[in-house]
Amino acid sequence: MTEKERHHPPANPGDSGPGCPGGGGDLEQIRQQGAAFLAAADDAINHALSGDSAKFNEAARQEGGE
């Protein structure tokens, strides 16, 4: 997911840029929190998945009219 995200830091840190609504000073902090959340989610998913998915798929395979 993070590969598709584009980062364009403002010219003046803490500034939301010309023509943009105010309050953009915390944007970098929010992005860092979001990145940490994504990393934690990816880690949780990796721990939840079976290390041997081929063996799992073979065990769960249905045959005949099951």
PDB file of N, CA, C and O in Angstrom:
ATOM      1  N   MET A   1       0.798  -1.180   0.000  1.00  0.00           N
ATOM      2  CA  MET A   1       0.000   0.000   0.000  1.00  0.00           C
ATOM      3  C   MET A   1       0.851   1.258   0.000  1.00  0.00           C
ATOM      4  O   MET A   1       0.487   2.257  -0.621  1.00  0.00           O
ATOM      5  N   THR A   2       1.951   1.215   0.675  1.00  0.00           N
ATOM      6  CA  THR A   2       2.759   2.421   0.787  1.00  0.00           C
ATOM      7  C   THR A   2       3.466   2.767  -0.508  1.00  0.00           C
ATOM      8  O   THR A   2       3.919   3.900  -0.668  1.00  0.00           O
ATOM      9  N   GLU A   3       3.580   1.807  -1.458  1.00  0.00           N
ATOM     10  CA  GLU A   3       4.241   2.122  -2.719  1.00  0.00           C
ATOM     11  C   GLU A   3       3.431   3.100  -3.555  1.00  0.00           C
ATOM     12  O   GLU A   3       4.004   3.866  -4.329  1.00  0.00           O
ATOM     13  N   LYS A   4       2.109   3.092  -3.414  1.00  0.00           N
ATOM     14  CA  LYS A   4       1.252   3.946  -4.217  1.00  0.00           C
ATOM     15  C   LYS A   4       1.094   5.342  -3.614  1.00  0.00           C
ATOM     16  O   LYS A   4       0.566   6.242  -4.267  1.00  0.00           O
ATOM     17  N   GLU A   5       1.541   5.525  -2.398  1.00  0.00           N
ATOM     18  CA  GLU A   5       1.373   6.808  -1.732  1.00  0.00           C
ATOM     19  C   GLU A   5       2.466   7.775  -2.168  1.00  0.00           C
ATOM     20  O   GLU A   5       3.646   7.428  -2.177  1.00  0.00           O
ATOM     21  N   ARG A   6       2.074   8.962  -2.521  1.00  0.00           N
ATOM     22  CA  ARG A   6       3.037   9.984  -2.936  1.00  0.00           C
ATOM     23  C   ARG A   6       3.185  11.011  -1.831  1.00  0.00           C
ATOM     24  O   ARG A   6       2.201  11.488  -1.264  1.00  0.00           O
ATOM     25  N   HIS A   7       4.419  11.338  -1.540  1.00  0.00           N
ATOM     26  CA  HIS A   7       4.691  12.338  -0.509  1.00  0.00           C
ATOM     27  C   HIS A   7       5.229  13.599  -1.172  1.00  0.00           C
ATOM     28  O   HIS A   7       6.216  13.556  -1.907  1.00  0.00           O
ATOM     29  N   HIS A   8       4.583  14.696  -0.910  1.00  0.00           N
ATOM     30  CA  HIS A   8       5.029  15.999  -1.392  1.00  0.00           C
ATOM     31  C   HIS A   8       5.136  16.927  -0.191  1.00  0.00           C
ATOM     32  O   HIS A   8       4.177  17.625   0.137  1.00  0.00           O
ATOM     33  N   PRO A   9       6.291  16.944   0.467  1.00  0.00           N
ATOM     34  CA  PRO A   9       6.418  17.799   1.643  1.00  0.00           C
ATOM     35  C   PRO A   9       6.287  19.271   1.250  1.00  0.00           C
ATOM     36  O   PRO A   9       6.767  19.671   0.189  1.00  0.00           O
ATOM     37  N   PRO A  10       5.641  20.082   2.098  1.00  0.00           N
ATOM     38  CA  PRO A  10       5.501  21.501   1.789  1.00  0.00           C
ATOM     39  C   PRO A  10       6.850  22.198   1.801  1.00  0.00           C
ATOM     40  O   PRO A  10       7.797  21.732   2.435  1.00  0.00           O
ATOM     41  N   ALA A  11       6.929  23.323   1.093  1.00  0.00           N
ATOM     42  CA  ALA A  11       8.175  24.086   1.021  1.00  0.00           C
ATOM     43  C   ALA A  11       8.587  24.590   2.400  1.00  0.00           C
ATOM     44  O   ALA A  11       9.773  24.622   2.728  1.00  0.00           O
ATOM     45  N   ASN A  12       7.608  24.980   3.201  1.00  0.00           N
ATOM     46  CA  ASN A  12       7.874  25.454   4.558  1.00  0.00           C
ATOM     47  C   ASN A  12       7.284  24.454   5.541  1.00  0.00           C
ATOM     48  O   ASN A  12       6.062  24.314   5.604  1.00  0.00           O
ATOM     49  N   PRO A  13       8.124  23.744   6.319  1.00  0.00           N
ATOM     50  CA  PRO A  13       7.582  22.769   7.270  1.00  0.00           C
ATOM     51  C   PRO A  13       6.582  23.436   8.208  1.00  0.00           C
ATOM     52  O   PRO A  13       6.824  24.535   8.708  1.00  0.00           O
ATOM     53  N   GLY A  14       5.476  22.774   8.439  1.00  0.00           N
ATOM     54  CA  GLY A  14       4.449  23.318   9.302  1.00  0.00           C
ATOM     55  C   GLY A  14       3.452  24.179   8.553  1.00  0.00           C
ATOM     56  O   GLY A  14       2.472  24.644   9.135  1.00  0.00           O
ATOM     57  N   ASP A  15       3.689  24.397   7.266  1.00  0.00           N
ATOM     58  CA  ASP A  15       2.795  25.204   6.454  1.00  0.00           C
ATOM     59  C   ASP A  15       2.022  24.287   5.533  1.00  0.00           C
ATOM     60  O   ASP A  15       2.580  23.323   5.009  1.00  0.00           O
ATOM     61  N   SER A  16       0.759  24.567   5.330  1.00  0.00           N
ATOM     62  CA  SER A  16      -0.051  23.724   4.458  1.00  0.00           C
ATOM     63  C   SER A  16       0.043  24.155   3.006  1.00  0.00           C
ATOM     64  O   SER A  16      -0.541  23.506   2.138  1.00  0.00           O
ATOM     65  N   GLY A  17       0.754  25.221   2.720  1.00  0.00           N
ATOM     66  CA  GLY A  17       0.955  25.665   1.349  1.00  0.00           C
ATOM     67  C   GLY A  17      -0.066  26.703   0.946  1.00  0.00           C
ATOM     68  O   GLY A  17      -1.101  26.847   1.596  1.00  0.00           O
ATOM     69  N   PRO A  18       0.219  27.436  -0.134  1.00  0.00           N
ATOM     70  CA  PRO A  18      -0.709  28.469  -0.572  1.00  0.00           C
ATOM     71  C   PRO A  18      -1.988  27.868  -1.143  1.00  0.00           C
ATOM     72  O   PRO A  18      -1.951  26.880  -1.876  1.00  0.00           O
ATOM     73  N   GLY A  19      -3.100  28.466  -0.803  1.00  0.00           N
ATOM     74  CA  GLY A  19      -4.372  28.014  -1.324  1.00  0.00           C
ATOM     75  C   GLY A  19      -4.958  26.814  -0.618  1.00  0.00           C
ATOM     76  O   GLY A  19      -6.052  26.366  -0.962  1.00  0.00           O
ATOM     77  N   CYS A  20      -4.254  26.289   0.357  1.00  0.00           N
ATOM     78  CA  CYS A  20      -4.744  25.133   1.098  1.00  0.00           C
ATOM     79  C   CYS A  20      -5.324  25.593   2.424  1.00  0.00           C
ATOM     80  O   CYS A  20      -4.909  26.621   2.957  1.00  0.00           O
ATOM     81  N   PRO A  21      -6.271  24.851   2.959  1.00  0.00           N
ATOM     82  CA  PRO A  21      -6.810  25.233   4.266  1.00  0.00           C
ATOM     83  C   PRO A  21      -5.739  25.127   5.337  1.00  0.00           C
ATOM     84  O   PRO A  21      -4.802  24.338   5.215  1.00  0.00           O
ATOM     85  N   GLY A  22      -5.881  25.913   6.370  1.00  0.00           N
ATOM     86  CA  GLY A  22      -4.900  25.915   7.462  1.00  0.00           C
ATOM     87  C   GLY A  22      -4.966  24.645   8.279  1.00  0.00           C
ATOM     88  O   GLY A  22      -5.824  23.789   8.062  1.00  0.00           O
ATOM     89  N   GLY A  23      -4.040  24.535   9.231  1.00  0.00           N
ATOM     90  CA  GLY A  23      -4.032  23.381  10.114  1.00  0.00           C
ATOM     91  C   GLY A  23      -3.235  22.218   9.585  1.00  0.00           C
ATOM     92  O   GLY A  23      -3.408  21.097  10.064  1.00  0.00           O
ATOM     93  N   GLY A  24      -2.362  22.437   8.612  1.00  0.00           N
ATOM     94  CA  GLY A  24      -1.577  21.336   8.047  1.00  0.00           C
ATOM     95  C   GLY A  24      -0.277  21.090   8.773  1.00  0.00           C
ATOM     96  O   GLY A  24       0.535  20.283   8.321  1.00  0.00           O
ATOM     97  N   GLY A  25      -0.057  21.763   9.884  1.00  0.00           N
ATOM     98  CA  GLY A  25       1.203  21.635  10.602  1.00  0.00           C
ATOM     99  C   GLY A  25       1.441  20.254  11.185  1.00  0.00           C
ATOM    100  O   GLY A  25       2.590  19.846  11.353  1.00  0.00           O
ATOM    101  N   ASP A  26       0.384  19.532  11.494  1.00  0.00           N
ATOM    102  CA  ASP A  26       0.521  18.211  12.099  1.00  0.00           C
ATOM    103  C   ASP A  26       0.482  17.091  11.068  1.00  0.00           C
ATOM    104  O   ASP A  26       0.461  15.915  11.432  1.00  0.00           O
ATOM    105  N   LEU A  27       0.472  17.440   9.798  1.00  0.00           N
ATOM    106  CA  LEU A  27       0.331  16.443   8.744  1.00  0.00           C
ATOM    107  C   LEU A  27       1.456  15.416   8.767  1.00  0.00           C
ATOM    108  O   LEU A  27       1.194  14.224   8.605  1.00  0.00           O
ATOM    109  N   GLU A  28       2.675  15.834   8.959  1.00  0.00           N
ATOM    110  CA  GLU A  28       3.794  14.886   8.973  1.00  0.00           C
ATOM    111  C   GLU A  28       3.688  13.944  10.161  1.00  0.00           C
ATOM    112  O   GLU A  28       3.992  12.757  10.040  1.00  0.00           O
ATOM    113  N   GLN A  29       3.264  14.459  11.299  1.00  0.00           N
ATOM    114  CA  GLN A  29       3.079  13.608  12.475  1.00  0.00           C
ATOM    115  C   GLN A  29       1.967  12.587  12.224  1.00  0.00           C
ATOM    116  O   GLN A  29       2.094  11.424  12.604  1.00  0.00           O
ATOM    117  N   ILE A  30       0.898  13.015  11.594  1.00  0.00           N
ATOM    118  CA  ILE A  30      -0.212  12.108  11.273  1.00  0.00           C
ATOM    119  C   ILE A  30       0.252  11.050  10.278  1.00  0.00           C
ATOM    120  O   ILE A  30      -0.117   9.883  10.403  1.00  0.00           O
ATOM    121  N   ARG A  31       1.049  11.439   9.298  1.00  0.00           N
ATOM    122  CA  ARG A  31       1.587  10.461   8.338  1.00  0.00           C
ATOM    123  C   ARG A  31       2.468   9.432   9.037  1.00  0.00           C
ATOM    124  O   ARG A  31       2.404   8.243   8.724  1.00  0.00           O
ATOM    125  N   GLN A  32       3.291   9.886   9.982  1.00  0.00           N
ATOM    126  CA  GLN A  32       4.148   8.955  10.711  1.00  0.00           C
ATOM    127  C   GLN A  32       3.319   7.989  11.539  1.00  0.00           C
ATOM    128  O   GLN A  32       3.634   6.801  11.610  1.00  0.00           O
ATOM    129  N   GLN A  33       2.259   8.490  12.166  1.00  0.00           N
ATOM    130  CA  GLN A  33       1.377   7.619  12.933  1.00  0.00           C
ATOM    131  C   GLN A  33       0.679   6.620  12.012  1.00  0.00           C
ATOM    132  O   GLN A  33       0.526   5.450  12.362  1.00  0.00           O
ATOM    133  N   GLY A  34       0.257   7.083  10.840  1.00  0.00           N
ATOM    134  CA  GLY A  34      -0.379   6.191   9.875  1.00  0.00           C
ATOM    135  C   GLY A  34       0.579   5.118   9.380  1.00  0.00           C
ATOM    136  O   GLY A  34       0.199   3.956   9.232  1.00  0.00           O
ATOM    137  N   ALA A  35       1.831   5.515   9.123  1.00  0.00           N
ATOM    138  CA  ALA A  35       2.838   4.546   8.678  1.00  0.00           C
ATOM    139  C   ALA A  35       3.108   3.511   9.764  1.00  0.00           C
ATOM    140  O   ALA A  35       3.281   2.329   9.466  1.00  0.00           O
ATOM    141  N   ALA A  36       3.146   3.947  11.019  1.00  0.00           N
ATOM    142  CA  ALA A  36       3.356   3.022  12.129  1.00  0.00           C
ATOM    143  C   ALA A  36       2.170   2.065  12.252  1.00  0.00           C
ATOM    144  O   ALA A  36       2.347   0.878  12.524  1.00  0.00           O
ATOM    145  N   PHE A  37       0.957   2.592  12.048  1.00  0.00           N
ATOM    146  CA  PHE A  37      -0.242   1.754  12.095  1.00  0.00           C
ATOM    147  C   PHE A  37      -0.214   0.705  10.986  1.00  0.00           C
ATOM    148  O   PHE A  37      -0.528  -0.461  11.227  1.00  0.00           O
ATOM    149  N   LEU A  38       0.161   1.116   9.770  1.00  0.00           N
ATOM    150  CA  LEU A  38       0.262   0.166   8.655  1.00  0.00           C
ATOM    151  C   LEU A  38       1.314  -0.902   8.919  1.00  0.00           C
ATOM    152  O   LEU A  38       1.103  -2.079   8.623  1.00  0.00           O
ATOM    153  N   ALA A  39       2.447  -0.487   9.476  1.00  0.00           N
ATOM    154  CA  ALA A  39       3.506  -1.453   9.777  1.00  0.00           C
ATOM    155  C   ALA A  39       3.035  -2.465  10.817  1.00  0.00           C
ATOM    156  O   ALA A  39       3.328  -3.655  10.705  1.00  0.00           O
ATOM    157  N   ALA A  40       2.300  -1.991  11.833  1.00  0.00           N
ATOM    158  CA  ALA A  40       1.785  -2.898  12.858  1.00  0.00           C
ATOM    159  C   ALA A  40       0.744  -3.852  12.262  1.00  0.00           C
ATOM    160  O   ALA A  40       0.700  -5.029  12.619  1.00  0.00           O
ATOM    161  N   ALA A  41      -0.085  -3.342  11.359  1.00  0.00           N
ATOM    162  CA  ALA A  41      -1.085  -4.196  10.714  1.00  0.00           C
ATOM    163  C   ALA A  41      -0.414  -5.250   9.837  1.00  0.00           C
ATOM    164  O   ALA A  41      -0.811  -6.416   9.856  1.00  0.00           O
ATOM    165  N   ASP A  42       0.601  -4.849   9.066  1.00  0.00           N
ATOM    166  CA  ASP A  42       1.329  -5.810   8.238  1.00  0.00           C
ATOM    167  C   ASP A  42       1.984  -6.882   9.094  1.00  0.00           C
ATOM    168  O   ASP A  42       1.982  -8.059   8.731  1.00  0.00           O
ATOM    169  N   ASP A  43       2.541  -6.483  10.222  1.00  0.00           N
ATOM    170  CA  ASP A  43       3.176  -7.427  11.133  1.00  0.00           C
ATOM    171  C   ASP A  43       2.148  -8.410  11.695  1.00  0.00           C
ATOM    172  O   ASP A  43       2.410  -9.610  11.785  1.00  0.00           O
ATOM    173  N   ALA A  44       0.983  -7.895  12.069  1.00  0.00           N
ATOM    174  CA  ALA A  44      -0.070  -8.767  12.601  1.00  0.00           C
ATOM    175  C   ALA A  44      -0.540  -9.759  11.540  1.00  0.00           C
ATOM    176  O   ALA A  44      -0.763 -10.931  11.843  1.00  0.00           O
ATOM    177  N   ILE A  45      -0.690  -9.301  10.312  1.00  0.00           N
ATOM    178  CA  ILE A  45      -1.108 -10.190   9.228  1.00  0.00           C
ATOM    179  C   ILE A  45      -0.054 -11.266   8.988  1.00  0.00           C
ATOM    180  O   ILE A  45      -0.387 -12.440   8.822  1.00  0.00           O
ATOM    181  N   ASN A  46       1.210 -10.869   8.969  1.00  0.00           N
ATOM    182  CA  ASN A  46       2.281 -11.845   8.742  1.00  0.00           C
ATOM    183  C   ASN A  46       2.333 -12.890   9.854  1.00  0.00           C
ATOM    184  O   ASN A  46       2.644 -14.051   9.590  1.00  0.00           O
ATOM    185  N   HIS A  47       2.035 -12.500  11.087  1.00  0.00           N
ATOM    186  CA  HIS A  47       2.035 -13.459  12.190  1.00  0.00           C
ATOM    187  C   HIS A  47       0.805 -14.362  12.155  1.00  0.00           C
ATOM    188  O   HIS A  47       0.852 -15.492  12.641  1.00  0.00           O
ATOM    189  N   ALA A  48      -0.292 -13.873  11.585  1.00  0.00           N
ATOM    190  CA  ALA A  48      -1.518 -14.662  11.541  1.00  0.00           C
ATOM    191  C   ALA A  48      -1.499 -15.700  10.419  1.00  0.00           C
ATOM    192  O   ALA A  48      -2.144 -16.743  10.530  1.00  0.00           O
ATOM    193  N   LEU A  49      -0.768 -15.425   9.347  1.00  0.00           N
ATOM    194  CA  LEU A  49      -0.734 -16.345   8.216  1.00  0.00           C
ATOM    195  C   LEU A  49       0.112 -17.573   8.537  1.00  0.00           C
ATOM    196  O   LEU A  49       1.104 -17.498   9.262  1.00  0.00           O
ATOM    197  N   SER A  50      -0.303 -18.686   7.984  1.00  0.00           N
ATOM    198  CA  SER A  50       0.436 -19.922   8.164  1.00  0.00           C
ATOM    199  C   SER A  50       1.763 -19.851   7.416  1.00  0.00           C
ATOM    200  O   SER A  50       1.827 -19.339   6.298  1.00  0.00           O
ATOM    201  N   GLY A  51       2.794 -20.354   8.023  1.00  0.00           N
ATOM    202  CA  GLY A  51       4.100 -20.367   7.376  1.00  0.00           C
ATOM    203  C   GLY A  51       4.170 -21.363   6.237  1.00  0.00           C
ATOM    204  O   GLY A  51       5.014 -21.233   5.350  1.00  0.00           O
ATOM    205  N   ASP A  52       3.295 -22.355   6.248  1.00  0.00           N
ATOM    206  CA  ASP A  52       3.305 -23.387   5.217  1.00  0.00           C
ATOM    207  C   ASP A  52       1.942 -23.418   4.537  1.00  0.00           C
ATOM    208  O   ASP A  52       1.142 -24.324   4.769  1.00  0.00           O
ATOM    209  N   SER A  53       1.686 -22.420   3.696  1.00  0.00           N
ATOM    210  CA  SER A  53       0.366 -22.302   3.082  1.00  0.00           C
ATOM    211  C   SER A  53       0.070 -23.455   2.120  1.00  0.00           C
ATOM    212  O   SER A  53      -1.093 -23.823   1.953  1.00  0.00           O
ATOM    213  N   ALA A  54       1.082 -24.028   1.490  1.00  0.00           N
ATOM    214  CA  ALA A  54       0.845 -25.160   0.587  1.00  0.00           C
ATOM    215  C   ALA A  54       0.303 -26.357   1.365  1.00  0.00           C
ATOM    216  O   ALA A  54      -0.615 -27.034   0.904  1.00  0.00           O
ATOM    217  N   LYS A  55       0.863 -26.614   2.529  1.00  0.00           N
ATOM    218  CA  LYS A  55       0.393 -27.715   3.370  1.00  0.00           C
ATOM    219  C   LYS A  55      -1.036 -27.442   3.840  1.00  0.00           C
ATOM    220  O   LYS A  55      -1.866 -28.351   3.856  1.00  0.00           O
ATOM    221  N   PHE A  56      -1.325 -26.206   4.220  1.00  0.00           N
ATOM    222  CA  PHE A  56      -2.668 -25.835   4.638  1.00  0.00           C
ATOM    223  C   PHE A  56      -3.666 -26.032   3.509  1.00  0.00           C
ATOM    224  O   PHE A  56      -4.736 -26.605   3.714  1.00  0.00           O
ATOM    225  N   ASN A  57      -3.322 -25.561   2.322  1.00  0.00           N
ATOM    226  CA  ASN A  57      -4.229 -25.698   1.172  1.00  0.00           C
ATOM    227  C   ASN A  57      -4.493 -27.163   0.848  1.00  0.00           C
ATOM    228  O   ASN A  57      -5.617 -27.531   0.508  1.00  0.00           O
ATOM    229  N   GLU A  58      -3.470 -27.994   0.950  1.00  0.00           N
ATOM    230  CA  GLU A  58      -3.635 -29.422   0.679  1.00  0.00           C
ATOM    231  C   GLU A  58      -4.565 -30.056   1.716  1.00  0.00           C
ATOM    232  O   GLU A  58      -5.400 -30.890   1.366  1.00  0.00           O
ATOM    233  N   ALA A  59      -4.431 -29.675   2.967  1.00  0.00           N
ATOM    234  CA  ALA A  59      -5.267 -30.236   4.031  1.00  0.00           C
ATOM    235  C   ALA A  59      -6.715 -29.767   3.903  1.00  0.00           C
ATOM    236  O   ALA A  59      -7.634 -30.492   4.284  1.00  0.00           O
ATOM    237  N   ALA A  60      -6.927 -28.569   3.372  1.00  0.00           N
ATOM    238  CA  ALA A  60      -8.286 -28.016   3.280  1.00  0.00           C
ATOM    239  C   ALA A  60      -8.965 -28.349   1.949  1.00  0.00           C
ATOM    240  O   ALA A  60     -10.114 -27.963   1.735  1.00  0.00           O
ATOM    241  N   ARG A  61      -8.284 -29.048   1.066  1.00  0.00           N
ATOM    242  CA  ARG A  61      -8.838 -29.350  -0.252  1.00  0.00           C
ATOM    243  C   ARG A  61     -10.029 -30.289  -0.141  1.00  0.00           C
ATOM    244  O   ARG A  61      -9.993 -31.302   0.557  1.00  0.00           O
ATOM    245  N   GLN A  62     -11.080 -29.917  -0.853  1.00  0.00           N
ATOM    246  CA  GLN A  62     -12.269 -30.761  -0.871  1.00  0.00           C
ATOM    247  C   GLN A  62     -12.195 -31.717  -2.058  1.00  0.00           C
ATOM    248  O   GLN A  62     -11.699 -31.360  -3.127  1.00  0.00           O
ATOM    249  N   GLU A  63     -12.691 -32.929  -1.855  1.00  0.00           N
ATOM    250  CA  GLU A  63     -12.711 -33.919  -2.918  1.00  0.00           C
ATOM    251  C   GLU A  63     -14.107 -34.485  -3.040  1.00  0.00           C
ATOM    252  O   GLU A  63     -14.792 -34.694  -2.039  1.00  0.00           O
ATOM    253  N   GLY A  64     -14.523 -34.730  -4.256  1.00  0.00           N
ATOM    254  CA  GLY A  64     -15.840 -35.325  -4.469  1.00  0.00           C
ATOM    255  C   GLY A  64     -16.950 -34.364  -4.089  1.00  0.00           C
ATOM    256  O   GLY A  64     -16.917 -33.188  -4.452  1.00  0.00           O
ATOM    257  N   GLY A  65     -17.924 -34.865  -3.362  1.00  0.00           N
ATOM    258  CA  GLY A  65     -19.094 -34.061  -3.009  1.00  0.00           C
ATOM    259  C   GLY A  65     -19.025 -33.485  -1.613  1.00  0.00           C
ATOM    260  O   GLY A  65     -20.063 -33.147  -1.042  1.00  0.00           O
ATOM    261  N   GLU A  66     -17.852 -33.362  -1.047  1.00  0.00           N
ATOM    262  CA  GLU A  66     -17.729 -32.840   0.317  1.00  0.00           C
ATOM    263  C   GLU A  66     -18.212 -31.417   0.404  1.00  0.00           C
ATOM    264  O   GLU A  66     -18.180 -30.820   1.480  1.00  0.00           O
TER     265      GLU A  66
END
